[in-house]
Structure formats: C-alpha cells, structure tokens
Amino acid sequence: MRYFFYGTLIDPDIRRHVMGDLAPASVVPARLQGWRRFSLKGTSFPIARPDRTAAIDGVLARGLDKEAGRLLDIYEGPGFGRTIVSAVDAQGKAHDAVLFVEDGAVEFVVVPQPWDYDAWVRRHKKEFMAELKRQPFAPR
C-alpha cells in the first residue's frame, strides 16, 4: 500500500522511529492537488483539509504492509482516520495513496501561519523526537 505523508512523517527519522524495520527504505516527492496543509494551535504537526485551489507537497511511501499501517494508525492517534487520494509523483504519474485526515473525533484549531517542514525541523524536531521516544508504541 502507498501512503502520502505531508507532515512529520516526511522526516526519515520519524518514519524509522514509528515503523522501525518496516519503514520504507526511500520515498519519492509527490504532490496532492485539492488539499491544503494547515498548522494547528498547540501542536507542531499539521493537518490536511480539502481545498480545490491548493496543493500539498509531500512524499509518497510505497510498499508498506498491514503491520506498518497499524503502526501508522497508532502514531496518528485519535482525531485522524484514513482516506484514499490520488498523489502525483515527480514524473507526473498518479498513484492511489492513503492520506491521514481529521476524522471529527478531535476538534483541531487551525492557525494562520502555514506549516513548513524545514521550519519544523529547525524549531520542533528535537523536542518532537524526545516526546516520541517516551511513547511506548514504536518498535525499538
């Protein structure tokens, strides 16, 4: 199964921590048309919401099995569910992929500034990784 990652899972260290040996060896750049990435109040991770006028740049992970999917579901946690989207790779080929989106179980509050991966790495990754390492779900 393919997954489109648009937030913290763009980061290879986060993917390895969450999925361990099941993490994809590599990912490819991809774009998701018709969606916008939003920063959230009180968190350092983003959400994606439909927006016909926007697109999200992210990565496409291929070949993830059911167990990797289970670990991703746990990582995403309450408030997120799966939907299938069509993400376009750098060669212009469309691929069906799983996208984690809000499921209505948690009320997320978006903030005006856009979420940016490079800024997240500089400002939040170290603290985010430290918190993640305290969580027991990830394979070691």
ROSE-253596 format. One record per residue (C-alpha): residue number from 1; x, y, z. Coordinates in nm, 3 decimals, padded with zeros to 5 digits. Layout:
BEGIN
k X Y Z
NUM X Y Z $
...
//
This chain:
BEGIN
k X Y Z
1 00.000 00.000 00.000 $
2 00.113 00.355 -00.072 $
3 00.088 00.643 00.174 $
4 00.113 01.017 00.116 $
5 00.297 01.188 00.402 $
6 00.267 01.565 00.433 $
7 00.380 01.643 00.789 $
8 00.615 01.495 01.044 $
9 00.629 01.165 00.854 $
10 00.814 01.341 00.573 $
11 01.110 01.309 00.808 $
12 01.306 00.981 00.774 $
13 01.394 00.975 01.146 $
14 01.027 00.995 01.241 $
15 00.935 00.721 00.991 $
16 01.208 00.493 01.130 $
17 01.100 00.555 01.487 $
18 00.734 00.486 01.414 $
19 00.776 00.185 01.184 $
20 01.119 00.051 01.274 $
21 01.237 -00.205 01.019 $
22 00.904 -00.171 00.837 $
23 00.976 00.191 00.740 $
24 01.024 00.240 00.365 $
25 01.387 00.247 00.256 $
26 01.308 00.551 00.044 $
27 01.023 00.780 -00.050 $
28 00.959 00.989 -00.360 $
29 00.849 01.351 -00.378 $
30 00.482 01.386 -00.463 $
31 00.206 01.645 -00.478 $
32 -00.152 01.623 -00.365 $
33 -00.386 01.854 -00.559 $
34 -00.706 01.979 -00.399 $
35 -00.577 01.981 -00.041 $
36 -00.419 02.243 00.187 $
37 -00.186 02.183 00.481 $
38 -00.264 02.379 00.798 $
39 -00.069 02.447 01.118 $
40 -00.257 02.367 01.437 $
41 -00.289 02.556 01.761 $
42 -00.096 02.389 02.040 $
43 00.090 02.133 01.827 $
44 00.386 02.121 01.593 $
45 00.222 01.884 01.342 $
46 -00.014 01.983 01.059 $
47 -00.345 01.862 00.922 $
48 -00.469 01.847 00.563 $
49 -00.809 01.973 00.459 $
50 -00.972 01.975 00.117 $
51 -00.924 02.294 -00.083 $
52 -00.976 02.285 -00.461 $
53 -00.742 02.582 -00.507 $
54 -00.443 02.437 -00.323 $
55 -00.187 02.158 -00.333 $
56 00.039 01.995 -00.077 $
57 00.395 01.888 -00.147 $
58 00.495 01.576 00.043 $
59 00.632 01.230 -00.011 $
60 00.490 00.905 -00.137 $
61 00.587 00.590 00.051 $
62 00.543 00.262 -00.133 $
63 00.522 -00.100 -00.027 $
64 00.407 -00.056 00.331 $
65 00.242 -00.369 00.469 $
66 -00.052 -00.413 00.706 $
67 00.169 -00.404 01.017 $
68 00.330 -00.077 00.907 $
69 -00.021 00.058 00.852 $
70 -00.121 -00.047 01.203 $
71 00.179 00.138 01.348 $
72 00.092 00.446 01.144 $
73 -00.267 00.435 01.274 $
74 -00.135 00.427 01.630 $
75 00.107 00.711 01.558 $
76 -00.162 00.929 01.404 $
77 -00.384 00.859 01.705 $
78 -00.724 00.998 01.799 $
79 -00.866 01.251 01.561 $
80 -00.719 01.101 01.245 $
81 -00.856 00.849 01.000 $
82 -00.767 00.728 00.653 $
83 -00.892 00.833 00.314 $
84 -00.769 00.735 -00.032 $
85 -00.637 01.013 -00.256 $
86 -00.452 01.040 -00.583 $
87 -00.099 01.178 -00.538 $
88 00.118 01.269 -00.835 $
89 00.488 01.179 -00.832 $
90 00.768 01.391 -00.983 $
91 00.727 01.213 -01.319 $
92 00.361 01.317 -01.335 $
93 00.222 00.969 -01.266 $
94 -00.081 00.948 -01.035 $
95 -00.092 00.690 -00.757 $
96 -00.369 00.598 -00.516 $
97 -00.242 00.652 -00.164 $
98 -00.361 00.660 00.194 $
99 -00.387 01.008 00.344 $
100 -00.444 01.063 00.715 $
101 -00.711 01.328 00.769 $
102 -00.909 01.452 01.064 $
103 -01.199 01.221 01.148 $
104 -01.407 01.454 01.367 $
105 -01.317 01.284 01.697 $
106 -01.096 01.578 01.799 $
107 -01.162 01.945 01.733 $
108 -00.849 02.087 01.572 $
109 -00.799 02.464 01.561 $
110 -00.601 02.588 01.263 $
111 -00.375 02.891 01.286 $
112 -00.296 03.140 01.009 $
113 00.071 03.057 00.950 $
114 00.138 02.774 00.703 $
115 00.313 02.458 00.822 $
116 00.658 02.424 00.673 $
117 00.871 02.109 00.701 $
118 01.209 02.288 00.705 $
119 01.090 02.526 00.978 $
120 00.955 02.229 01.177 $
121 01.297 02.058 01.156 $
122 01.473 02.372 01.282 $
123 01.225 02.464 01.556 $
124 01.048 02.148 01.671 $
125 01.206 01.822 01.557 $
126 01.441 01.772 01.852 $
127 01.164 01.821 02.109 $
128 00.917 01.620 01.899 $
129 01.161 01.325 01.877 $
130 01.224 01.338 02.252 $
131 00.850 01.320 02.320 $
132 00.805 01.044 02.065 $
133 01.077 00.835 02.227 $
134 00.880 00.844 02.554 $
135 00.581 00.683 02.384 $
136 00.571 00.303 02.409 $
137 00.407 00.211 02.077 $
138 00.700 00.236 01.840 $
139 00.914 -00.067 01.761 $
140 01.264 -00.045 01.901 $
//
